[in-house]
Amino acid sequence: MTRDDVDMVVTATVGYSGLAPTVSAIRAGKDIALANKETLVVAGEYINRLLDESRSLVYPVDSEHSAIYQCLAGEDPASVRRLIITASGGPFRQWPRERIAAARACDALKHPNWSMGAKITIDSATMMNKAFEIIEARWLFGVDPSAIEAVVHPQSIVHSMVEFSDGAIKAQLGRPDMKLPIAYALGETKRLPGVEQPLTLDRIASLTFEAPDPDRFPCLTLAHVALDRGGNTACVINAANEIAVAAYLRDRIGFYDIYGLIEKALGHIPFIAEPSFDDYVTTNSETRAYAESLINKD
């Protein structure tokens, strides 16, 4: 990723593991196609400081952030009122809280629209992925956290929207498929022909939207906990979530224990207001060890 014959680095590893290679690529002045949201979740402020001192450009690969990036093309950043990130709602969208509480990993892995790896599929079920996407959007687009929100869109056709000061809302539509956002990033915003089959609008019966339910999906609320508190808070949330999700996938903890474990980690791990890279490494390591100790205790 630092070789002279490399122009762009695609960061597509899962979780915290994406941070170090992305930092190395930015320091080497490489452009980044960022598919690893946790890089900006864990250390968004730090990454942006590195980017200010580098010639590197970041092209988002997540479908939601690619959609926002496309909607912002040619627009005055000062005219942006809201970023609206869509969520499918996951497999438990219509389940009552009591039923969700008893759900096992095999239930949570049955995503209605997307084919993804196990970890991100569980994050979709808890809506932690939307919390992470709100955090990522704050650092990618420089928008105040209060102007970023999530909305549930079960069809996964509208990938995200931007509302402007005149009341207009722009949306990017496409199939629930990653080919288009990947190609848009690799093409550095040049549209590559024949990437995806066209979306046939007359075959879409309806597009619906609904507010997320933070009572049934409390992990969503952690986005603004992280952004309001700042420092190493999001690093703690991410590390505890990685351990909790891994335990849930092994049926060692329950669905809502994921949120509970993260809450305990936030109350235990020391807060660092202005973390260095080494502080992120230490926070990640300490949080993971603490979360593992809680699981092993039970």
MIFI-200285 format. One line per 5 residues: number of its first residue (from 1); for each residue x, z, y of N, C-alpha, C. Coordinates in steps of 0.1 Angstrom, whole numbers. Layout:
// MIFI-200285
NUM	X:Z:Y:X:Z:Y:X:Z:Y | ...
***
This chain:
// MIFI-200285
1	8:0:-12:0:0:0:8:0:13 | 21:2:11:30:2:23:40:-10:22 | 38:-19:12:47:-30:11:45:-41:22 | 56:-48:25:55:-58:36:45:-69:33 | 43:-72:20:34:-83:17:20:-79:15
6	16:-67:19:3:-62:19:-3:-62:33 | -14:-69:35:-21:-69:49:-32:-59:49 | -40:-57:38:-51:-49:38:-51:-40:25 | -54:-28:27:-55:-18:16:-70:-15:14 | -75:-17:1:-88:-13:-2:-88:1:-8
11	-93:11:-1:-94:25:-6:-107:27:-13 | -107:27:-27:-119:27:-35:-118:38:-46 | -109:47:-45:-109:58:-54:-120:68:-51 | -123:77:-61:-134:86:-59:-130:99:-53 | -137:104:-43:-135:117:-38:-122:119:-30
16	-117:131:-30:-106:136:-22:-93:127:-24 | -92:121:-36:-81:114:-40:-78:102:-30 | -88:98:-23:-86:86:-14:-79:90:-1 | -77:103:2:-72:107:15:-57:103:17 | -48:107:7:-34:105:9:-30:90:9
21	-36:81:0:-32:67:2:-37:61:14 | -48:65:19:-53:60:32:-44:64:44 | -40:76:44:-31:81:54:-18:73:54 | -12:70:42:0:63:40:-2:48:45 | -13:42:42:-16:29:47:-17:28:62
26	-24:37:68:-25:37:82:-12:39:89 | -3:48:84:10:50:89:19:38:88 | 16:29:78:23:17:76:17:5:84 | 6:8:91:0:-2:99:-9:-12:92 | -14:-8:80:-22:-18:72:-37:-16:76
31	-44:-27:76:-58:-26:78:-64:-20:65 | -76:-13:67:-82:-6:56:-96:-11:53 | -99:-15:41:-113:-17:37:-117:-4:30 | -125:4:37:-127:18:33:-140:19:24 | -138:21:11:-149:23:2:-150:38:-2
36	-140:46:2:-139:60:-1:-144:68:11 | -157:72:11:-162:79:22:-156:93:24 | -151:99:13:-145:112:15:-133:113:23 | -126:102:25:-114:102:35:-118:107:48 | -129:101:54:-134:105:67:-142:118:67
41	-149:121:55:-156:133:54:-146:145:55 | -136:144:47:-126:155:47:-118:157:59 | -114:145:65:-104:146:76:-106:136:87 | -119:134:91:-122:123:100:-115:124:113 | -114:136:119:-108:138:132:-93:135:131
46	-87:139:120:-72:137:118:-70:122:116 | -78:115:108:-77:101:105:-78:93:118 | -88:97:127:-89:89:139:-77:91:148 | -71:103:148:-59:105:156:-48:95:151 | -46:94:138:-37:85:132:-40:71:136
51	-52:67:136:-56:53:139:-53:50:154 | -54:60:163:-51:58:177:-37:55:179 | -28:59:169:-14:57:171:-9:45:162 | -18:38:156:-15:27:146:-22:14:150 | -17:3:144:-23:-9:146:-34:-12:136
56	-36:-3:127:-46:-4:116:-60:-5:121 | -68:-13:115:-82:-14:117:-90:-10:104 | -101:-3:106:-109:1:94:-122:-7:93 | -124:-13:82:-136:-20:79:-144:-13:68 | -156:-8:72:-164:0:62:-169:-8:51
61	-168:-3:39:-174:-10:27:-187:-4:22 | -189:9:24:-202:15:20:-213:6:26 | -223:3:18:-234:-6:23:-241:-1:36 | -242:13:37:-249:18:49:-240:16:61 | -227:19:60:-219:18:72:-215:3:75
66	-215:-5:65:-213:-20:67:-225:-25:75 | -237:-20:71:-249:-24:78:-249:-20:93 | -245:-8:96:-244:-3:110:-233:-11:117 | -222:-14:111:-211:-22:116:-216:-36:120 | -224:-42:112:-230:-55:114:-240:-54:126
71	-248:-44:126:-258:-43:137:-252:-40:150 | -240:-34:150:-233:-31:163:-225:-43:169 | -223:-53:161:-215:-65:165:-221:-71:178 | -213:-72:188:-217:-78:201:-225:-69:210 | -227:-56:206:-235:-47:214:-226:-38:222
76	-231:-33:233:-225:-23:241:-226:-9:235 | -215:-3:231:-216:11:225:-224:21:233 | -224:19:246:-231:28:255:-246:27:253 | -251:16:248:-265:13:246:-271:19:233 | -263:25:225:-267:30:212:-274:43:214
81	-286:44:209:-294:57:209:-293:64:196 | -294:57:185:-295:64:172:-289:55:161 | -282:61:152:-278:54:139:-288:60:128 | -294:51:121:-304:55:111:-299:50:97 | -295:60:89:-289:57:76:-300:58:66
86	-302:48:58:-313:48:48:-308:54:35 | -317:60:28:-314:66:15:-325:62:5 | -322:59:-7:-332:56:-17:-341:67:-21 | -336:80:-19:-343:91:-24:-339:96:-38 | -332:87:-45:-327:90:-58:-338:92:-69
91	-334:96:-81:-344:97:-91:-354:108:-90 | -352:118:-81:-361:129:-79:-369:129:-67 | -370:117:-61:-377:116:-48:-391:122:-48 | -398:120:-59:-412:124:-60:-414:136:-69 | -403:142:-73:-404:154:-82:-406:167:-73
96	-415:176:-78:-416:189:-71:-403:197:-73 | -401:207:-65:-388:215:-65:-386:222:-78 | -397:227:-84:-396:234:-97:-391:225:-108 | -396:212:-108:-391:203:-118:-377:199:-116 | -373:197:-103:-359:193:-100:-350:204:-104
101	-354:217:-102:-345:228:-106:-342:228:-121 | -350:223:-129:-348:223:-143:-341:210:-148 | -339:200:-139:-334:187:-143:-319:188:-148 | -316:181:-158:-303:180:-163:-296:168:-158 | -283:167:-161:-275:156:-156:-281:143:-161
106	-285:142:-173:-290:130:-179:-302:125:-171 | -310:134:-165:-321:130:-156:-316:124:-143 | -306:131:-137:-301:128:-124:-294:115:-124 | -289:110:-136:-281:98:-137:-290:86:-137 | -303:87:-137:-312:76:-138:-316:71:-124
111	-306:65:-117:-309:61:-104:-319:49:-104 | -329:48:-95:-339:38:-96:-334:24:-91 | -324:23:-83:-320:10:-77:-306:6:-79 | -296:16:-78:-282:12:-78:-275:16:-91 | -265:8:-95:-257:11:-106:-244:16:-101
116	-241:29:-103:-229:35:-97:-223:44:-107 | -211:49:-104:-204:59:-112:-212:72:-113 | -208:81:-122:-216:93:-125:-215:102:-113 | -204:104:-106:-203:113:-95:-211:109:-84 | -210:97:-79:-218:93:-68:-233:92:-71
121	-237:90:-84:-251:90:-88:-257:104:-86 | -249:114:-90:-253:128:-88:-254:131:-74 | -244:127:-66:-245:129:-51:-257:123:-45 | -262:111:-51:-274:105:-46:-286:114:-49 | -286:119:-61:-297:128:-66:-298:140:-57
126	-287:146:-53:-287:158:-45:-289:155:-30 | -287:142:-26:-286:137:-13:-273:141:-5 | -264:147:-13:-251:149:-7:-244:137:-2 | -247:126:-9:-241:113:-4:-245:110:10 | -258:113:13:-263:110:27:-256:120:37
131	-254:132:33:-247:141:42:-233:136:45 | -226:131:34:-213:126:36:-213:113:45 | -224:105:43:-225:93:51:-227:96:66 | -235:106:69:-237:110:82:-224:114:89 | -216:122:81:-203:126:86:-194:114:88
136	-193:105:78:-185:93:79:-189:85:91 | -202:83:94:-207:75:105:-202:81:118 | -202:94:119:-198:101:131:-183:97:135 | -174:96:125:-160:93:128:-158:78:128 | -166:70:121:-164:56:122:-169:50:135
141	-180:55:140:-186:48:152:-186:57:165 | -180:69:164:-179:77:176:-192:81:182 | -202:82:174:-216:86:179:-217:101:178 | -224:108:188:-227:122:187:-234:125:174 | -231:136:167:-238:139:155:-253:140:156
146	-258:144:167:-272:146:169:-279:132:170 | -272:122:171:-278:108:172:-277:101:158 | -274:108:148:-273:102:134:-282:109:125 | -291:101:118:-300:107:109:-302:99:97 | -308:105:87:-311:98:74:-326:96:73
151	-330:85:67:-344:83:64:-345:77:50 | -355:81:42:-357:77:29:-364:63:28 | -358:54:22:-363:40:21:-362:36:6 | -373:39:-2:-372:37:-17:-368:23:-22 | -370:13:-14:-368:-1:-19:-353:-5:-18
156	-345:2:-10:-331:0:-8:-328:-15:-4 | -337:-20:5:-335:-33:10:-329:-33:24 | -334:-23:32:-328:-21:46:-317:-11:43 | -305:-15:46:-293:-7:43:-289:3:54 | -293:0:66:-293:10:77:-297:3:90
161	-300:11:100:-305:6:113:-298:12:125 | -299:5:136:-294:10:149:-305:9:159 | -308:20:166:-317:20:177:-310:20:190 | -314:11:199:-307:10:212:-316:16:223 | -310:17:235:-316:24:246:-328:18:251
166	-330:5:249:-343:-2:253:-354:-1:243 | -351:7:232:-361:9:221:-360:-1:210 | -352:-11:211:-350:-21:200:-343:-15:189 | -347:-19:176:-340:-14:164:-336:-26:156 | -323:-27:154:-317:-37:145:-314:-32:131
171	-317:-40:121:-315:-36:107:-308:-47:100 | -300:-42:90:-294:-52:81:-301:-51:67 | -306:-62:62:-313:-63:50:-305:-70:39 | -306:-66:27:-300:-73:16:-304:-67:3 | -300:-73:-8:-302:-67:-21:-294:-55:-23
176	-299:-46:-32:-291:-34:-35:-279:-38:-44 | -269:-44:-38:-257:-49:-44:-245:-48:-35 | -234:-44:-40:-222:-42:-31:-214:-54:-28 | -218:-66:-34:-210:-78:-31:-209:-81:-16 | -220:-81:-10:-220:-85:5:-211:-76:13
181	-213:-62:13:-205:-54:22:-190:-55:18 | -187:-56:5:-173:-58:1:-167:-70:7 | -174:-81:6:-169:-94:12:-168:-94:27 | -178:-87:33:-177:-86:48:-165:-78:53 | -161:-68:45:-149:-61:49:-136:-69:46
186	-136:-75:34:-124:-82:30:-122:-95:39 | -133:-100:43:-132:-112:53:-130:-107:67 | -129:-94:69:-126:-89:83:-137:-94:92 | -149:-93:88:-162:-96:95:-165:-111:95 | -156:-120:89:-159:-134:87:-168:-135:75
191	-180:-141:76:-189:-142:65:-185:-153:55 | -183:-148:43:-178:-157:32:-190:-163:25 | -191:-176:24:-203:-183:19:-205:-180:4 | -217:-179:0:-221:-179:-15:-218:-165:-21 | -216:-155:-13:-213:-141:-18:-225:-136:-26
196	-237:-137:-21:-248:-130:-27:-260:-140:-26 | -269:-138:-36:-281:-146:-35:-290:-142:-23 | -296:-152:-16:-304:-148:-4:-315:-139:-8 | -318:-130:1:-330:-121:0:-343:-129:3 | -351:-131:-7:-364:-138:-5:-374:-129:1
201	-377:-129:14:-386:-119:20:-400:-120:15 | -405:-132:11:-419:-133:6:-421:-126:-7 | -410:-122:-14:-412:-115:-27:-411:-100:-25 | -409:-95:-13:-409:-81:-10:-423:-77:-7 | -429:-69:-16:-442:-64:-14:-444:-56:-2
206	-435:-46:0:-436:-37:12:-422:-30:14 | -420:-26:26:-408:-18:30:-414:-5:35 | -411:6:29:-416:19:33:-405:29:37 | -408:38:46:-399:48:50:-405:62:51 | -398:72:48:-403:86:48:-392:95:52
211	-396:107:57:-386:117:61:-380:124:49 | -368:127:48:-362:134:37:-367:149:37 | -367:155:26:-372:169:25:-360:178:22 | -356:186:33:-344:194:31:-346:207:22 | -359:210:20:-362:221:11:-359:217:-4
216	-362:205:-8:-359:200:-21:-345:195:-22 | -339:191:-11:-326:185:-11:-317:191:0 | -314:204:-2:-307:212:8:-293:207:11 | -287:199:2:-273:194:4:-273:185:17 | -284:179:20:-284:170:32:-281:178:44
221	-285:190:45:-283:198:57:-268:202:60 | -260:200:49:-246:203:51:-238:193:60 | -244:182:63:-238:172:72:-236:179:85 | -246:184:91:-245:190:104:-239:204:104 | -239:211:93:-231:223:92:-216:219:94
226	-212:208:87:-198:204:88:-194:199:102 | -203:191:108:-200:185:121:-201:195:132 | -210:205:131:-212:215:141:-200:225:141 | -196:228:129:-185:238:128:-171:232:129 | -169:219:124:-157:212:125:-146:218:117
231	-133:215:121:-122:221:114:-121:216:99 | -118:225:90:-117:222:76:-130:224:68 | -141:226:76:-154:228:69:-158:217:59 | -157:205:63:-161:194:55:-152:193:43 | -140:196:44:-130:196:33:-135:206:23
236	-139:218:27:-144:228:18:-156:223:11 | -166:217:18:-178:212:12:-175:202:2 | -166:192:5:-163:182:-4:-156:187:-17 | -147:196:-16:-140:201:-27:-149:209:-36 | -157:218:-30:-167:225:-38:-177:216:-45
241	-181:206:-38:-191:196:-44:-185:189:-56 | -172:185:-55:-166:178:-66:-165:187:-78 | -162:199:-77:-161:208:-88:-176:211:-94 | -185:213:-85:-199:216:-89:-205:204:-96 | -203:192:-91:-209:180:-97:-203:178:-111
246	-189:180:-112:-183:179:-126:-189:189:-135 | -192:201:-131:-198:211:-139:-212:208:-143 | -220:203:-133:-233:198:-136:-234:187:-146 | -224:178:-145:-224:167:-155:-221:172:-169 | -215:184:-170:-212:190:-183:-223:200:-187
251	-234:200:-179:-245:209:-182:-241:224:-181 | -231:227:-173:-226:241:-172:-233:249:-161 | -239:241:-151:-246:248:-140:-259:240:-138 | -269:246:-131:-281:239:-127:-280:230:-115 | -291:223:-112:-291:213:-101:-289:220:-88
256	-296:231:-85:-295:238:-72:-283:247:-72 | -276:249:-83:-264:257:-83:-253:249:-75 | -254:236:-75:-245:227:-67:-244:232:-53 | -256:233:-46:-257:237:-33:-252:252:-31 | -257:260:-41:-253:275:-40:-238:277:-41
261	-232:269:-49:-217:271:-51:-210:266:-38 | -215:256:-32:-209:251:-19:-211:262:-8 | -222:268:-7:-225:279:2:-215:290:0 | -213:294:-12:-203:305:-15:-189:301:-11 | -185:289:-13:-172:285:-9:-170:285:6
266	-181:281:13:-180:281:28:-178:295:33 | -184:305:26:-183:319:30:-170:325:26 | -162:319:17:-150:325:12:-137:319:17 | -137:306:18:-124:299:22:-122:301:37 | -110:305:41:-107:307:55:-109:294:63
271	-115:296:75:-118:285:84:-105:282:92 | -102:269:94:-91:264:102:-96:254:112 | -95:258:125:-102:250:135:-95:236:137 | -81:236:136:-74:223:139:-64:221:127 | -70:217:116:-61:216:104:-51:204:105
276	-39:207:99:-29:196:97:-32:190:84 | -24:179:81:-26:173:67:-23:183:56 | -13:192:58:-10:202:48:-21:212:47 | -28:215:58:-40:224:57:-51:218:49 | -53:205:50:-63:199:42:-60:200:27
281	-47:198:24:-42:199:10:-45:213:5 | -41:223:13:-43:237:9:-57:241:7 | -65:236:17:-80:239:17:-86:233:4 | -83:221:1:-88:214:-10:-84:222:-23 | -72:225:-24:-67:232:-36:-73:246:-38
286	-74:254:-27:-80:267:-28:-95:267:-31 | -102:257:-25:-116:256:-27:-119:252:-41 | -112:243:-46:-114:239:-60:-111:251:-70 | -101:258:-68:-98:270:-76:-109:280:-75 | -113:283:-63:-124:293:-61:-137:288:-68
291	-141:275:-66:-153:270:-73:-152:271:-88 | -140:268:-93:-138:268:-108:-140:283:-112 | -135:292:-105:-136:306:-109:-150:311:-109 | -158:306:-100:-173:310:-100:-180:304:-112 | -176:292:-116:-182:286:-128:-178:293:-140
296	-165:296:-141:-160:302:-153:-165:317:-154 | -168:323:-143:-174:337:-143:-188:337:-150 | -195:326:-147:-209:325:-152:-208:321:-167
***
